[in-house]
Amino acid sequence: MTTTVDVLRGSHIKAGDTLPAFRAKLLEEGDGFNLTDYDVTMKMKLAEGDSLTVDDTATTDQENRGIVEYEWSADETNTAGTYEIQFVADDGAGNVISFPNSGFARLYIEGGLD
């Protein structure tokens, strides 16, 4: 089974920005994964980093289509760079699935002029 992430919005932002929220579609074999009864966590780190910048709950929107959204807090977007992102869906009954299951989704935070 192949899982992927289609980034719908927010793949490129400026340092310190909290909008737009990061919005993605979680796919299994190319179709939106039904997230009904799943809790979804977004994990993010600098591509060259070791520690997570984000390890927090993502909001499901249109959960039967696999749409998730993560709203930034200012301290999560302060550092410019390329970030790796993965989502983990857990149904609480021992079923856990990662998106993507190979590689990562990407976020680029560009430095500002301040």
Backbone as JSON, one array per atom type, in Angstrom:
{
  "sequence": "MTTTVDVLRGSHIKAGDTLPAFRAKLLEEGDGFNLTDYDVTMKMKLAEGDSLTVDDTATTDQENRGIVEYEWSADETNTAGTYEIQFVADDGAGNVISFPNSGFARLYIEGGLD",
  "N": [[0.84, -1.17, 0.0], [0.61, 2.15, -0.89], [1.12, 5.33, 0.43], [0.57, 8.81, 0.11], [1.1, 12.4, 0.08], [-0.68, 15.17, -0.89], [-0.02, 18.41, -1.2], [-2.1, 21.05, -0.65], [-2.24, 23.74, 0.01], [-0.11, 26.34, 1.21], [2.6, 25.59, 0.99], [4.8, 27.16, 0.71], [6.03, 29.76, 2.49], [6.67, 32.9, 4.21], [9.17, 33.6, 6.7], [7.99, 33.65, 10.02], [5.35, 34.02, 9.28], [1.92, 33.13, 9.83], [-0.15, 32.5, 8.3], [-0.84, 31.27, 5.04], [-2.72, 28.55, 6.54], [-1.33, 25.24, 6.68], [-2.4, 23.01, 4.36], [-3.49, 19.85, 3.34], [-3.98, 16.86, 1.37], [-4.47, 13.59, 2.27], [-3.48, 10.62, 0.89], [-4.23, 7.28, -0.17], [-3.06, 4.88, -2.23], [-3.58, 6.7, -4.27], [-6.15, 7.68, -3.8], [-8.27, 9.73, -1.73], [-7.79, 9.26, 1.71], [-9.97, 7.83, 4.04], [-10.53, 9.46, 6.9], [-12.26, 9.22, 9.01], [-12.92, 8.61, 12.36], [-10.21, 8.65, 12.99], [-7.4, 10.09, 14.64], [-5.24, 12.67, 13.77], [-1.85, 13.48, 13.52], [0.53, 16.02, 12.92], [3.87, 16.04, 12.01], [6.92, 17.77, 11.93], [10.12, 18.79, 10.77], [13.24, 20.59, 10.37], [14.89, 19.96, 7.3], [17.61, 19.32, 7.49], [17.79, 18.98, 10.16], [17.56, 17.57, 13.54], [15.65, 17.53, 15.55], [12.12, 17.75, 16.22], [10.12, 20.38, 15.0], [7.43, 20.7, 14.94], [4.97, 18.74, 16.46], [2.1, 17.89, 16.62], [-1.52, 18.01, 16.84], [-3.38, 17.77, 13.87], [-6.07, 19.31, 12.14], [-8.98, 17.71, 10.93], [-10.7, 18.04, 7.9], [-13.37, 17.68, 5.85], [-13.21, 14.89, 6.28], [-13.79, 12.38, 5.18], [-12.63, 12.58, 2.73], [-9.95, 12.81, 3.17], [-8.76, 15.24, 3.87], [-6.67, 17.46, 5.6], [-5.65, 20.0, 7.94], [-3.3, 22.31, 9.21], [-2.8, 24.75, 11.59], [-0.58, 27.37, 12.03], [1.55, 28.38, 14.75], [3.3, 31.3, 15.77], [5.97, 30.79, 16.63], [6.63, 28.45, 15.33], [7.26, 28.96, 12.72], [9.4, 30.64, 12.51], [12.06, 30.16, 11.68], [13.92, 30.17, 8.76], [14.09, 27.9, 6.0], [14.14, 24.55, 4.54], [11.67, 22.23, 5.19], [10.72, 18.98, 6.38], [7.79, 17.06, 6.32], [5.45, 14.9, 7.86], [2.42, 13.09, 8.24], [0.59, 11.4, 10.75], [-1.83, 9.03, 11.18], [-4.07, 7.75, 13.54], [-6.21, 5.35, 14.8], [-6.82, 4.77, 17.39], [-7.23, 2.17, 18.11], [-5.07, 0.65, 17.71], [-4.39, 0.78, 15.04], [-2.29, 2.35, 12.91], [-1.18, 4.69, 10.55], [1.13, 6.16, 8.31], [1.62, 9.16, 6.43], [3.45, 10.73, 3.98], [4.27, 7.28, 3.21], [6.73, 6.87, 2.24], [9.46, 8.88, 2.03], [8.89, 12.47, 2.37], [6.48, 15.13, 2.8], [6.97, 18.54, 1.77], [7.88, 21.75, 3.06], [8.65, 25.08, 2.44], [10.21, 27.66, 4.05], [10.81, 30.93, 3.65], [13.24, 33.43, 4.27], [12.65, 36.72, 5.63], [12.68, 40.33, 5.02], [13.42, 41.71, 7.27]],
  "CA": [[0.0, 0.0, 0.0], [1.37, 3.39, -0.99], [0.45, 6.54, 0.91], [1.21, 10.04, -0.34], [0.52, 13.66, 0.55], [-0.85, 16.21, -1.9], [-0.11, 19.69, -0.5], [-3.11, 21.88, -1.31], [-2.02, 25.16, 0.29], [0.84, 26.68, 2.25], [3.89, 24.91, 0.86], [5.85, 28.18, 0.64], [5.63, 30.93, 3.28], [7.76, 33.72, 4.74], [9.47, 33.39, 8.11], [7.11, 34.36, 10.93], [3.94, 34.02, 8.84], [1.05, 32.09, 10.37], [-1.13, 32.24, 7.25], [-2.0, 30.4, 5.19], [-2.54, 27.27, 7.23], [-0.84, 24.16, 5.81], [-3.56, 22.17, 4.01], [-3.04, 18.73, 2.52], [-4.87, 15.7, 1.17], [-3.76, 12.34, 2.54], [-3.92, 9.67, -0.14], [-3.83, 5.88, -0.15], [-3.19, 4.38, -3.6], [-4.08, 7.77, -5.12], [-7.47, 8.15, -3.39], [-8.33, 10.33, -0.4], [-7.93, 8.29, 2.79], [-11.08, 8.18, 4.93], [-9.99, 9.72, 8.23], [-13.3, 9.08, 10.01], [-12.48, 7.87, 13.56], [-8.76, 8.74, 13.16], [-6.75, 11.31, 15.1], [-4.1, 12.9, 12.87], [-0.77, 14.3, 14.05], [1.51, 16.51, 11.95], [5.25, 16.09, 12.5], [7.72, 18.57, 11.0], [11.47, 19.16, 11.21], [14.13, 21.09, 9.33], [15.41, 18.83, 6.53], [18.93, 18.96, 8.0], [17.71, 18.99, 11.62], [17.33, 16.32, 14.26], [14.51, 17.6, 16.45], [10.86, 18.18, 15.62], [9.62, 21.73, 15.2], [6.0, 20.5, 15.18], [4.47, 17.4, 16.76], [0.83, 18.38, 17.15], [-2.74, 17.55, 16.17], [-3.89, 18.44, 12.67], [-7.53, 19.3, 12.07], [-9.52, 17.07, 9.74], [-11.74, 18.8, 7.2], [-13.8, 16.74, 4.81], [-12.44, 13.72, 6.7], [-13.99, 11.24, 4.28], [-11.79, 12.81, 1.54], [-8.55, 12.83, 3.57], [-8.25, 16.6, 3.95], [-6.22, 17.89, 6.91], [-5.13, 21.36, 7.97], [-2.54, 22.64, 10.41], [-2.67, 26.19, 11.78], [0.73, 27.68, 12.61], [1.8, 29.39, 15.77], [4.43, 32.1, 15.28], [7.28, 30.19, 16.92], [6.86, 27.29, 14.46], [7.65, 29.39, 11.37], [10.42, 31.69, 12.63], [13.35, 29.81, 11.1], [13.88, 29.89, 7.33], [14.68, 26.64, 5.58], [13.29, 23.52, 3.97], [11.17, 21.35, 6.25], [10.1, 17.7, 6.04], [6.53, 16.89, 7.04], [4.68, 13.68, 7.71], [1.21, 12.99, 9.05], [0.37, 10.06, 11.3], [-3.24, 8.82, 11.52], [-4.2, 6.7, 14.56], [-7.64, 5.16, 15.12], [-6.96, 4.49, 18.81], [-7.43, 0.73, 18.3], [-3.85, -0.02, 17.28], [-4.15, 0.96, 13.61], [-1.56, 3.6, 12.68], [-0.68, 4.78, 9.17], [1.87, 7.39, 8.04], [1.48, 9.79, 5.11], [3.62, 9.6, 3.08], [5.02, 6.17, 3.81], [8.07, 6.93, 1.66], [9.83, 10.29, 1.88], [8.18, 13.46, 3.17], [5.96, 16.34, 2.16], [7.93, 19.62, 1.99], [7.5, 23.13, 3.3], [9.78, 25.98, 2.35], [10.03, 28.94, 4.74], [11.79, 31.89, 3.13], [13.57, 34.55, 5.17], [12.05, 38.0, 5.29], [13.59, 41.46, 4.86], [13.56, 42.47, 8.52]],
  "C": [[0.88, 1.24, 0.0], [0.52, 4.54, -0.48], [1.27, 7.74, 0.47], [0.49, 11.24, 0.26], [0.48, 14.63, -0.62], [-1.03, 17.53, -1.15], [-1.05, 20.59, -1.3], [-2.86, 23.37, -1.13], [-0.93, 25.3, 1.35], [2.19, 26.0, 2.16], [5.07, 25.87, 0.81], [5.34, 29.41, 1.39], [6.88, 31.72, 3.68], [7.94, 33.44, 6.23], [8.56, 34.26, 8.98], [5.66, 34.38, 10.53], [3.18, 32.88, 9.52], [-0.1, 31.78, 9.41], [-0.41, 32.11, 5.93], [-1.68, 29.17, 6.03], [-2.04, 26.25, 6.21], [-2.01, 23.2, 5.61], [-3.1, 21.09, 3.05], [-4.14, 17.68, 2.4], [-4.03, 14.45, 1.35], [-4.35, 11.25, 1.65], [-3.39, 8.26, 0.13], [-4.12, 5.35, -1.55], [-3.87, 5.4, -4.51], [-5.45, 8.32, -4.75], [-7.41, 8.75, -1.99], [-8.6, 9.27, 0.66], [-9.05, 8.73, 3.72], [-10.57, 8.26, 6.36], [-11.05, 9.67, 9.34], [-12.79, 8.17, 11.12], [-10.96, 7.85, 13.74], [-8.4, 10.09, 13.77], [-5.49, 11.46, 14.26], [-3.11, 13.86, 13.53], [0.13, 14.74, 12.9], [2.86, 16.58, 12.65], [6.08, 16.83, 11.46], [9.08, 18.85, 11.62], [12.22, 19.78, 10.05], [14.75, 19.89, 8.62], [16.77, 18.38, 7.06], [18.96, 18.88, 9.53], [17.45, 17.62, 12.22], [16.06, 16.35, 15.11], [13.28, 18.15, 15.73], [10.55, 19.62, 15.99], [8.13, 21.67, 15.54], [5.76, 19.02, 15.44], [3.13, 17.63, 17.43], [-0.33, 17.89, 16.29], [-3.06, 18.42, 14.97], [-5.41, 18.32, 12.69], [-7.96, 18.58, 10.81], [-10.66, 17.92, 9.2], [-12.12, 17.95, 6.01], [-13.08, 15.4, 5.04], [-12.64, 12.51, 5.81], [-13.19, 11.38, 2.98], [-10.31, 12.91, 1.88], [-7.93, 14.21, 3.7], [-7.89, 16.94, 5.4], [-5.66, 19.31, 6.81], [-4.39, 21.56, 9.29], [-2.36, 24.15, 10.47], [-1.41, 26.48, 12.57], [0.63, 28.57, 13.83], [3.1, 30.07, 15.36], [5.79, 31.45, 15.52], [7.61, 29.0, 16.02], [7.38, 27.68, 13.08], [8.73, 30.45, 11.39], [11.7, 31.42, 11.86], [13.2, 29.45, 9.63], [14.55, 28.55, 7.04], [13.67, 25.72, 4.94], [12.94, 22.52, 5.07], [10.58, 20.07, 5.65], [8.89, 17.52, 6.92], [5.98, 15.5, 6.79], [3.48, 13.76, 8.64], [1.07, 11.56, 9.52], [-1.09, 10.0, 11.74], [-3.35, 7.6, 12.43], [-5.68, 6.58, 14.91], [-7.88, 4.82, 16.58], [-7.16, 3.02, 19.13], [-6.21, -0.06, 17.82], [-3.55, 0.09, 15.8], [-3.55, 2.34, 13.38], [-1.03, 3.57, 11.26], [-0.04, 6.15, 8.96], [1.65, 7.85, 6.61], [2.58, 10.81, 4.96], [4.37, 8.47, 3.77], [6.39, 5.99, 3.16], [8.4, 8.41, 1.42], [8.98, 11.18, 2.75], [7.51, 14.48, 2.27], [6.95, 17.45, 2.52], [7.23, 20.95, 2.22], [8.75, 23.96, 3.17], [9.4, 27.28, 3.04], [11.17, 29.84, 4.31], [12.01, 33.01, 4.14], [12.92, 35.83, 4.69], [13.11, 39.1, 5.16], [13.79, 42.25, 6.13], [14.85, 42.2, 9.17]]
}
